[in-house]
């Protein structure tokens, strides 16, 4: 066990590392299409395709390797694995400032996927550092940092890119990760966990057991669908903003503002969803949120304009946040507490698959017409709403369970 004072310092270190790390990641990634254009690509379709592959490859590799890193963390310590990840991000982000071709950027994103995934480890470390009656609060603080970081990152990134240029913005991002690593090494002290991993080894749980729980498969589909639509906007929105006639010097700033509005809306949506679940079922919440999100994303294509994008992004974010909270809460209600780790692991896998494949598909679809991506997203969300209405069974939901975002 660790002292309360050290536990507080540990939580401060993890919260800061999560905020700085997640903010740093979104300083430059939303502007990847603009950077690829600077590397010599001129065709919108080619830019969108390179962007989609580059954005999607890292979470795809992370999803495959996350169990390996989790097992290694149990053996050698989680602090070492998080420090390794942050250090690798310093090197990789700095290297991205010096690429000359899109394929080099893609290669670095592949390497990044080999070392990414420290977000979930930070949540586990927060739980390790807290007494039993404060574990939820500790995890909540780290999750808040992981949500606020991406909300503020694109705006800061847009300002930084305007001041120093897109290439130097990657060096600024590397500095962000250096700060996160330094404060983690100084402030965080790994607690001794004599029984760490024992419960997981003793429990004999199969994926089939978890999939058999009520509504679980449809909830996996819901989470995949919302993440797929959410991440489909990454390769398209900056190019769409540029196509609306915004001056080149303001494209990065306006795109970052739209992404930040969406992220803030999602953060509010998580809170709103948790409150509304006290009066409504998760089935009703998810269905309505899917229809609202479908209308918002369709507005992107039907009524194009910078202010329309901002308004639609806010509505879309709130809908996505409330639906995701409702889905995780409904899943938590269908399984005993000792199986929620396995269940939430499967839900996270569904989320990561959506994150990985969506940018790739939307990038290729955008090569034909960027508006098709928005309209296709609206159709997908309508299908989600119909599926929930006809397949999902109403059941009581507890207070919203926390979601895990992978960096």
C-alpha positions as CSV (number, residue, x, y, z in Angstrom):
1,X,0.0,0.0,0.0
2,X,1.0,3.6,-0.5
3,X,0.5,6.7,1.7
4,X,-2.5,9.0,1.0
5,X,0.0,11.7,0.0
6,X,1.8,9.5,-2.5
7,X,-1.6,8.3,-3.8
8,X,-2.6,11.9,-4.4
9,X,0.7,12.6,-6.2
10,X,0.2,9.4,-8.3
11,X,-3.3,10.6,-9.3
12,X,-1.9,14.0,-10.2
13,X,0.8,12.5,-12.4
14,X,-1.6,10.2,-14.2
15,X,-4.2,12.9,-14.7
16,X,-1.5,15.3,-16.1
17,X,0.0,12.6,-18.3
18,X,-3.4,11.7,-19.7
19,X,-4.4,15.2,-20.4
20,X,-1.0,16.2,-21.9
21,X,-0.7,13.0,-23.9
22,X,-4.2,13.0,-25.3
23,X,-4.0,16.7,-26.1
24,X,-0.7,16.3,-27.8
25,X,-2.0,13.5,-30.0
26,X,-4.8,15.8,-31.2
27,X,-2.5,18.8,-31.8
28,X,-1.6,17.5,-35.2
29,X,-3.7,14.5,-36.2
30,X,-6.8,16.4,-37.2
31,X,-4.7,18.4,-39.7
32,X,-3.1,15.3,-41.3
33,X,-4.9,15.9,-44.6
34,X,-3.3,19.4,-44.8
35,X,0.1,18.0,-44.0
36,X,-0.2,15.3,-46.6
37,X,-1.1,18.0,-49.1
38,X,2.1,19.9,-48.1
39,X,4.1,16.7,-48.9
40,X,3.2,17.0,-52.6
41,X,-0.2,15.3,-52.9
42,X,-2.7,17.5,-54.9
43,X,-5.6,15.2,-55.7
44,X,-8.3,15.4,-53.0
45,X,-9.1,11.7,-53.3
46,X,-5.4,10.7,-52.9
47,X,-5.1,13.0,-49.9
48,X,-8.2,11.5,-48.3
49,X,-7.0,7.9,-48.9
50,X,-3.6,8.5,-47.4
51,X,-5.1,10.3,-44.4
52,X,-7.6,7.5,-43.9
53,X,-5.0,4.8,-43.9
54,X,-2.6,6.7,-41.7
55,X,-5.3,7.5,-39.1
56,X,-6.7,4.0,-39.1
57,X,-3.5,1.9,-39.0
58,X,-2.4,3.0,-35.5
59,X,-5.6,2.0,-33.6
60,X,-5.7,-1.2,-35.6
61,X,-2.3,-2.3,-34.5
62,X,-3.0,-1.1,-31.0
63,X,-6.1,-3.3,-30.8
64,X,-4.1,-6.3,-31.7
65,X,-1.2,-5.7,-29.3
66,X,-3.1,-4.3,-26.3
67,X,-3.5,-7.8,-24.6
68,X,0.3,-8.4,-25.0
69,X,1.2,-5.1,-23.4
70,X,-1.3,-5.6,-20.7
71,X,0.2,-9.0,-19.8
72,X,3.7,-7.6,-19.9
73,X,2.6,-4.7,-17.7
74,X,1.5,-7.2,-15.0
75,X,5.0,-8.7,-15.0
76,X,7.3,-5.7,-15.3
77,X,5.1,-2.8,-13.9
78,X,2.6,-0.5,-15.6
79,X,4.8,2.6,-15.0
80,X,7.5,1.2,-17.2
81,X,5.0,0.4,-20.0
82,X,3.5,3.9,-19.9
83,X,6.9,5.6,-19.8
84,X,8.0,3.4,-22.8
85,X,4.9,4.5,-24.7
86,X,5.4,8.2,-23.9
87,X,9.1,8.1,-24.9
88,X,8.3,6.4,-28.2
89,X,5.8,9.1,-28.9
90,X,8.5,11.8,-28.4
91,X,10.7,10.2,-31.0
92,X,8.0,9.4,-33.5
93,X,6.3,12.7,-33.4
94,X,9.6,14.5,-33.8
95,X,10.4,12.2,-36.8
96,X,7.1,13.1,-38.4
97,X,8.3,16.7,-38.8
98,X,11.0,15.6,-41.2
99,X,9.1,13.2,-43.5
100,X,9.2,14.0,-47.3
101,X,6.6,11.5,-48.6
102,X,3.2,10.2,-47.4
103,X,4.5,6.7,-47.2
104,X,7.1,7.7,-44.6
105,X,4.3,9.3,-42.5
106,X,2.3,6.0,-42.8
107,X,5.4,4.0,-41.7
108,X,5.8,6.1,-38.6
109,X,2.1,5.7,-37.8
110,X,2.6,1.9,-38.0
111,X,5.5,2.1,-35.6
112,X,3.4,4.3,-33.3
113,X,0.8,1.6,-33.2
114,X,3.4,-0.8,-31.8
115,X,3.9,1.4,-28.7
116,X,0.5,3.1,-28.3
117,X,-2.3,2.2,-25.9
118,X,-1.3,3.7,-22.6
119,X,-4.8,5.2,-21.9
120,X,-6.2,2.0,-20.4
121,X,-3.0,1.4,-18.4
122,X,-3.4,4.9,-16.8
123,X,-6.9,4.0,-15.7
124,X,-5.5,0.8,-14.1
125,X,-2.7,2.7,-12.4
126,X,-5.2,5.2,-11.0
127,X,-7.2,2.3,-9.5
128,X,-4.0,0.8,-8.1
129,X,-3.0,4.1,-6.4
130,X,-6.4,4.7,-4.7
131,X,-8.1,3.2,-1.6
132,X,-11.1,1.1,-2.3
133,X,-13.6,3.8,-1.6
134,X,-12.0,6.3,-4.0
135,X,-11.2,4.1,-7.0
136,X,-14.2,5.4,-9.0
137,X,-13.3,9.0,-8.3
138,X,-9.7,8.4,-9.4
139,X,-10.7,6.6,-12.6
140,X,-13.2,9.4,-13.3
141,X,-10.5,12.1,-12.9
142,X,-8.2,10.4,-15.4
143,X,-11.1,9.8,-17.8
144,X,-12.0,13.5,-17.6
145,X,-8.4,14.4,-18.6
146,X,-8.5,11.9,-21.5
147,X,-11.7,13.6,-22.7
148,X,-10.7,17.2,-22.2
149,X,-7.3,16.7,-23.8
150,X,-8.7,15.9,-27.3
151,X,-11.3,18.7,-26.9
152,X,-8.7,21.4,-26.4
153,X,-5.9,19.8,-28.6
154,X,-7.3,20.7,-32.0
155,X,-7.8,24.4,-31.1
156,X,-4.3,24.7,-29.6
157,X,-3.0,22.8,-32.6
158,X,-4.7,25.1,-35.0
159,X,-3.1,28.1,-33.3
160,X,0.3,26.4,-33.2
161,X,0.1,25.4,-36.8
162,X,-0.7,29.0,-37.8
163,X,2.2,30.3,-35.8
164,X,5.0,27.8,-36.6
165,X,3.7,25.8,-39.5
166,X,2.4,22.2,-39.7
167,X,5.9,20.6,-39.7
168,X,7.1,22.4,-36.6
169,X,3.7,21.6,-34.9
170,X,4.9,18.0,-34.8
171,X,8.0,19.1,-32.8
172,X,5.8,21.0,-30.4
173,X,3.8,17.9,-29.9
174,X,7.0,15.9,-29.1
175,X,7.7,18.5,-26.4
176,X,4.2,17.9,-25.0
177,X,5.0,14.2,-24.6
178,X,8.4,15.0,-23.0
179,X,6.6,17.0,-20.3
180,X,4.2,14.2,-19.7
181,X,7.0,11.7,-19.4
182,X,9.1,13.9,-17.1
183,X,6.3,14.5,-14.6
184,X,5.3,10.8,-14.6
185,X,8.8,9.7,-13.8
186,X,9.1,12.3,-11.0
187,X,5.7,12.1,-9.4
188,X,4.4,8.6,-9.9
189,X,5.5,5.8,-7.6
190,X,4.5,2.2,-8.5
191,X,2.5,0.6,-5.6
192,X,3.3,-3.0,-4.6
193,X,0.4,-5.2,-5.6
194,X,1.1,-8.6,-4.1
195,X,-2.0,-10.2,-5.6
196,X,-2.1,-8.4,-8.9
197,X,-3.6,-10.5,-11.6
198,X,-4.6,-13.4,-9.3
199,X,-8.3,-12.9,-9.8
200,X,-7.9,-12.8,-13.5
201,X,-6.0,-16.1,-13.5
202,X,-8.5,-17.8,-11.3
203,X,-11.6,-16.8,-13.2
204,X,-12.4,-19.1,-16.0
205,X,-14.5,-17.0,-18.3
206,X,-15.1,-17.6,-22.0
207,X,-16.0,-14.9,-24.5
208,X,-19.1,-17.0,-25.3
209,X,-20.3,-16.6,-21.7
210,X,-20.2,-12.8,-22.0
211,X,-21.7,-12.7,-25.5
212,X,-24.7,-14.6,-24.2
213,X,-25.7,-11.8,-21.8
214,X,-28.8,-10.0,-22.7
215,X,-28.3,-7.2,-25.3
216,X,-24.6,-7.6,-25.3
217,X,-24.1,-8.3,-29.0
218,X,-26.4,-5.5,-30.1
219,X,-24.5,-3.2,-27.7
220,X,-21.2,-4.2,-29.3
221,X,-22.8,-3.3,-32.7
222,X,-24.0,0.1,-31.3
223,X,-20.6,1.0,-30.0
224,X,-19.0,0.0,-33.2
225,X,-21.5,2.0,-35.2
226,X,-21.1,5.2,-33.3
227,X,-17.4,5.0,-33.3
228,X,-17.3,4.2,-37.0
229,X,-19.4,7.3,-37.8
230,X,-17.5,9.5,-35.3
231,X,-14.1,8.6,-36.7
232,X,-15.2,8.8,-40.3
233,X,-15.1,12.6,-40.0
234,X,-11.3,12.8,-39.4
235,X,-10.1,12.4,-43.0
236,X,-12.9,14.5,-44.5
237,X,-13.7,17.6,-42.4
238,X,-10.5,19.6,-42.9
239,X,-10.8,19.1,-46.7
240,X,-14.5,19.9,-46.6
241,X,-13.8,23.1,-44.7
242,X,-11.2,24.1,-47.4
243,X,-13.7,23.3,-50.1
244,X,-16.3,25.7,-48.5
245,X,-14.1,28.6,-49.6
246,X,-12.4,29.3,-46.2
247,X,-9.1,31.1,-46.7
248,X,-6.1,28.8,-46.5
249,X,-4.7,30.5,-43.4
250,X,-7.9,29.8,-41.5
251,X,-8.6,26.2,-42.5
252,X,-6.5,24.6,-39.8
253,X,-8.0,26.9,-37.0
254,X,-11.6,26.4,-38.2
255,X,-11.2,22.7,-38.6
256,X,-9.7,22.4,-35.1
257,X,-12.6,24.4,-33.7
258,X,-15.1,22.1,-35.2
259,X,-13.3,19.0,-33.8
260,X,-13.1,20.6,-30.4
261,X,-16.8,21.5,-30.4
262,X,-17.6,17.9,-31.2
263,X,-15.4,16.6,-28.4
264,X,-16.8,19.0,-25.9
265,X,-20.3,18.1,-27.0
266,X,-19.4,14.4,-26.4
267,X,-18.1,15.2,-23.0
268,X,-21.4,16.9,-22.1
269,X,-23.3,14.0,-23.7
270,X,-21.7,11.5,-21.3
271,X,-22.9,13.6,-18.3
272,X,-26.3,14.2,-19.9
273,X,-26.7,10.5,-20.7
274,X,-25.9,9.5,-17.1
275,X,-28.6,11.9,-15.7
276,X,-31.3,10.9,-18.2
277,X,-30.8,7.2,-17.6
278,X,-32.5,7.8,-14.2
279,X,-35.8,8.4,-16.0
280,X,-35.4,6.5,-19.3
281,X,-34.2,3.2,-20.5
282,X,-30.9,2.7,-22.3
283,X,-32.9,1.4,-25.3
284,X,-34.8,4.6,-25.6
285,X,-31.7,6.8,-25.1
286,X,-29.6,5.0,-27.7
287,X,-32.4,5.0,-30.3
288,X,-33.2,8.7,-29.9
289,X,-29.5,9.6,-29.8
290,X,-28.9,7.7,-33.1
291,X,-31.6,9.5,-34.9
292,X,-30.4,12.9,-33.6
293,X,-26.9,12.1,-34.6
294,X,-28.1,11.0,-38.0
295,X,-29.9,14.3,-38.6
296,X,-26.8,16.3,-37.4
297,X,-24.3,14.5,-39.7
298,X,-26.7,14.8,-42.6
299,X,-26.8,18.5,-42.0
300,X,-23.1,18.7,-42.9
301,X,-23.9,17.7,-46.5
302,X,-27.3,19.3,-46.9
303,X,-26.6,22.8,-45.5
304,X,-22.8,23.4,-46.0
305,X,-21.2,26.3,-44.2
306,X,-18.7,27.0,-41.4
307,X,-21.4,27.9,-38.8
308,X,-23.6,25.0,-39.8
309,X,-20.6,22.6,-39.3
310,X,-20.1,24.1,-35.8
311,X,-23.7,23.7,-34.8
312,X,-24.1,20.2,-36.3
313,X,-20.8,19.1,-34.6
314,X,-22.1,20.2,-31.2
315,X,-25.4,18.3,-31.6
316,X,-23.6,15.3,-33.1
317,X,-21.2,15.2,-30.2
318,X,-23.9,15.4,-27.5
319,X,-25.8,12.5,-29.2
320,X,-22.7,10.3,-29.5
321,X,-21.7,10.9,-25.9
322,X,-25.1,10.1,-24.5
323,X,-25.5,7.0,-26.6
324,X,-22.1,5.6,-25.7
325,X,-22.7,6.2,-22.0
326,X,-26.1,4.5,-22.3
327,X,-24.6,1.5,-24.1
328,X,-21.8,1.0,-21.5
329,X,-24.3,1.4,-18.7
330,X,-26.7,-1.1,-20.3
331,X,-23.9,-3.6,-20.7
332,X,-22.9,-3.2,-17.0
333,X,-26.4,-4.0,-16.0
334,X,-26.5,-7.3,-17.9
335,X,-23.5,-9.0,-16.3
336,X,-22.2,-9.7,-12.8
337,X,-19.4,-7.4,-11.5
338,X,-16.8,-10.2,-11.7
339,X,-17.3,-10.5,-15.4
340,X,-17.4,-6.8,-16.3
341,X,-13.6,-6.7,-17.1
342,X,-14.1,-9.3,-19.8
343,X,-17.2,-7.7,-21.0
344,X,-15.8,-4.2,-21.2
345,X,-12.8,-5.6,-22.9
346,X,-15.0,-6.9,-25.7
347,X,-16.8,-3.6,-26.0
348,X,-13.5,-1.8,-26.2
349,X,-12.5,-4.2,-29.0
350,X,-15.6,-3.2,-30.9
351,X,-14.8,0.4,-30.3
352,X,-11.2,0.1,-31.5
353,X,-12.3,-1.8,-34.7
354,X,-14.6,1.1,-35.5
355,X,-11.8,3.6,-34.9
356,X,-9.4,1.6,-37.1
357,X,-11.5,0.8,-40.1
358,X,-13.6,4.0,-40.3
359,X,-10.9,6.5,-41.5
360,X,-9.8,4.0,-44.1
361,X,-13.2,3.5,-45.6
362,X,-14.3,7.1,-45.4
363,X,-11.0,8.2,-47.0
364,X,-11.6,6.0,-50.0
365,X,-15.3,7.0,-50.2
366,X,-14.4,10.7,-50.1
367,X,-12.4,10.2,-53.2
368,X,-15.7,10.1,-55.1
369,X,-17.5,12.9,-53.2
370,X,-17.0,14.0,-49.6
371,X,-20.8,14.5,-49.1
372,X,-21.3,10.8,-49.6
373,X,-19.5,10.1,-46.4
374,X,-21.9,12.3,-44.4
375,X,-25.0,10.8,-46.0
376,X,-23.7,7.3,-45.6
377,X,-23.0,8.0,-41.9
378,X,-26.6,9.2,-41.5
379,X,-27.9,6.0,-43.0
380,X,-25.7,3.9,-40.7
381,X,-27.0,5.7,-37.6
382,X,-30.6,5.2,-38.8
383,X,-29.9,1.5,-39.1
384,X,-28.5,1.5,-35.6
385,X,-31.7,3.2,-34.3
386,X,-33.9,0.7,-36.0
387,X,-31.8,-2.3,-34.8
388,X,-32.0,-1.0,-31.2
389,X,-35.7,-0.5,-31.4
390,X,-36.4,-4.0,-32.8
391,X,-33.7,-6.1,-31.2
392,X,-32.7,-4.6,-27.9
393,X,-34.6,-5.6,-24.8
394,X,-35.6,-3.0,-22.2
395,X,-33.8,-3.5,-18.9
396,X,-33.0,-1.2,-16.0
397,X,-29.6,0.5,-16.1
398,X,-27.4,1.5,-13.2
399,X,-25.4,4.7,-13.1
400,X,-23.4,5.1,-16.2
401,X,-20.3,2.9,-16.3
402,X,-17.0,4.5,-17.3
403,X,-15.8,4.1,-20.9
404,X,-12.2,3.5,-21.9
405,X,-10.7,5.5,-24.8
406,X,-7.5,4.2,-26.4
407,X,-4.7,6.6,-27.2
